[in-house]
Every structure is written in C-alpha cells, then in structure tokens.
Amino acid sequence: MKKINVPSKLSFVISSIISIIFVTYFTYKGFKVYFVQKAMDDTFVGGSSSDITITLWFAISGVMALCMFLFFQFTKIKDLNSQRTIQKGIFFGWTVIAIAMLIFIPSYVYFILLTIIASIVSLLSSITLKYKIAEDLKNKKETLSEKEVYLLQKLAGVKTPKK
C-alpha cells in the first residue's frame, strides 16, 4: 500500500484559501444585509432588520480572516511536533465546522464540501507528520553534540576543564 504524503505547508495553504473564500462570502452577506436594512429604513415600511445579523456576518468574517492569517503564519513553523499538534487542531476545527454546517445549514453544500476537504487534508498531513517524526527519531544519532554537552554541563553547574 502506498503512503499518501501531504506536507503540512500544503494543508496550511489549503486552509488559508478556504478561509479566504469564507471571508469573501461572509463579508458579501454582511454588506448585503446592511444595505437592505438601510434601504428598508428609507421606505415607508420602516422595516426593522436586526443589527445583530449584520454584526454576526462581519464577526464571522473577521474570525475567518484571523484564522487565514494564522494559517499563513503556521507555514513558518519548523518543529514537526508543533506542526502535528497544530494539524490535529485544524482537523478538529474544520470537522466541527463541517458538522455544524451539516446540522444548521445543509443547503450550503459547497461550503460543507470545502470544510470536509480541508479536514481530510489536515488529517492526512497529521498522519504524514507522525511518520516523519518516527523516521527522524530512528535516524537520530544517540550521541550529543559538543555544544549540547557543554550546555548540559553548564545547566548542571559542573565546571568544565579548560582546554
């Protein structure tokens, strides 16, 4: 059986792109509701659309924008264990969003599919990182470098002999 290797950077980029799509859509909906409310205020009907609806659309858009920036920042992390922990969290987050969308707004099929894709990619990336970490541990030398020995001795308070 062939292993699927999904780099964590690819997972972060896919999550960022999907977040951009969400930000664009939620911002569009927020402006749409805002302008409809303003148009209704100017008529004789005097409709009272809720300011909470507008606030929620923009708040969700802002949260997704923050997530998008975080995904871009996560690409800079080099530590494999940290990347794996972040990938697990991203998998959990996208899975929760997909389930919530399935329950509350099943008519948004494309958004549900996007969140499922992001969830699967982050899961595969987490599994790939698990194998990379195990491989790195196998290939790691058992001896410490001179600098590591020096720092450990300094930490322990042992005086090193002068050369």
C-alpha positions in Angstrom: 0.0 0.0 0.0 1.4 3.4 -1.0 1.5 6.1 1.7 0.0 9.4 0.9 2.4 12.2 1.8 0.7 15.5 2.4 3.1 18.2 3.5 1.9 20.4 6.3 2.6 23.5 4.3 0.0 22.3 1.7 -2.5 21.8 4.4 -2.0 25.3 5.8 -2.2 26.8 2.3 -5.5 24.9 1.5 -6.9 26.0 4.9 -5.9 29.6 4.1 -7.6 29.5 0.7 -10.8 28.1 2.1 -10.7 30.8 4.8 -10.4 33.4 2.1 -13.4 32.0 0.4 -15.4 32.1 3.7 -14.2 35.7 4.4 -15.3 36.9 1.0 -18.7 35.2 1.2 -19.4 36.4 4.8 -18.3 39.9 4.0 -20.6 39.9 1.0 -23.5 38.7 3.0 -22.8 41.3 5.7 -22.8 44.2 3.2 -25.9 42.8 1.5 -27.8 42.7 4.8 -26.5 46.2 5.8 -27.6 47.8 2.5 -31.0 46.0 2.7 -31.5 47.4 6.2 -30.6 50.9 5.1 -33.0 50.6 2.1 -35.8 49.5 4.4 -35.2 52.3 6.8 -35.6 54.8 4.0 -39.1 53.5 2.9 -42.5 53.9 4.5 -42.5 50.3 5.5 -39.8 51.1 8.1 -38.6 47.6 8.4 -36.5 46.6 11.3 -33.9 44.2 10.3 -31.6 43.3 13.1 -28.3 44.9 13.7 -27.2 41.6 15.3 -27.5 39.9 11.9 -25.1 42.4 10.4 -22.7 42.2 13.3 -22.7 38.4 13.2 -21.9 38.3 9.5 -19.0 40.7 9.9 -17.8 39.0 13.2 -17.7 35.6 11.4 -15.8 37.2 8.5 -13.3 38.7 11.0 -12.7 35.4 12.8 -12.1 33.6 9.5 -9.7 36.4 8.4 -7.8 35.9 11.7 -7.7 32.2 11.0 -6.4 32.8 7.5 -3.5 34.9 8.8 -2.7 32.3 11.4 -2.6 29.6 8.7 -0.1 31.7 6.8 2.0 32.1 10.0 1.9 28.4 10.7 3.8 27.7 7.5 6.9 29.2 9.2 7.0 26.7 12.0 9.8 24.2 11.6 9.3 21.9 14.6 7.5 18.7 13.4 5.8 18.0 16.8 4.4 21.5 16.9 3.2 21.2 13.3 1.5 17.9 14.1 -0.3 19.4 17.1 -1.5 22.3 15.0 -2.7 20.0 12.3 -4.7 18.0 14.8 -6.3 21.2 16.0 -7.1 22.3 12.4 -8.6 18.9 11.7 -10.8 19.2 14.8 -11.8 22.7 13.9 -12.7 22.0 10.3 -14.6 18.9 11.3 -16.6 20.8 13.9 -17.4 23.5 11.3 -18.5 20.8 8.8 -20.7 19.0 11.3 -22.3 22.3 12.4 -23.0 23.3 8.8 -24.5 19.9 8.1 -26.9 20.3 11.0 -27.8 24.0 10.8 -27.4 25.0 7.2 -27.4 21.9 5.0 -28.2 24.0 1.9 -24.7 25.3 1.8 -23.4 22.2 0.1 -20.3 23.8 -1.4 -19.1 25.2 1.9 -19.7 21.9 3.6 -17.6 20.2 0.9 -14.8 22.8 1.3 -14.7 22.2 5.0 -14.6 18.4 4.6 -11.8 18.7 2.1 -9.8 21.0 4.5 -10.5 18.5 7.3 -9.3 15.5 5.3 -6.1 17.3 4.0 -5.2 18.3 7.6 -5.8 14.7 8.8 -3.6 13.3 6.1 -0.9 15.9 6.9 -1.0 15.0 10.6 -0.6 11.3 9.7 2.3 12.2 7.3 3.9 14.2 10.1 3.5 11.2 12.5 5.6 9.1 10.1 8.2 11.8 9.6 8.6 12.2 13.3 9.0 8.4 13.8 11.5 8.3 10.9 13.5 11.2 12.3 13.7 9.5 15.7 15.0 6.3 14.1 17.7 8.2 12.2 18.7 10.5 15.1 22.2 9.8 16.5 22.3 8.6 20.1 25.3 10.9 20.9 25.1 14.5 22.0 27.0 17.2 20.2 29.8 19.1 21.9 27.6 22.2 22.3 24.8 20.1 23.8 27.2 18.5 26.3 28.6 22.0 27.2 25.1 23.4 27.7 24.0 20.5 29.9 27.2 20.8 32.0 26.6 24.5 32.4 23.0 23.8 33.4 24.0 21.2 35.9 26.6 23.6 37.4 29.6 21.3 36.5 32.8 23.1 35.8 34.3 22.1 32.5 38.0 21.6 32.3 39.8 24.2 30.2 41.4 23.0 27.1 
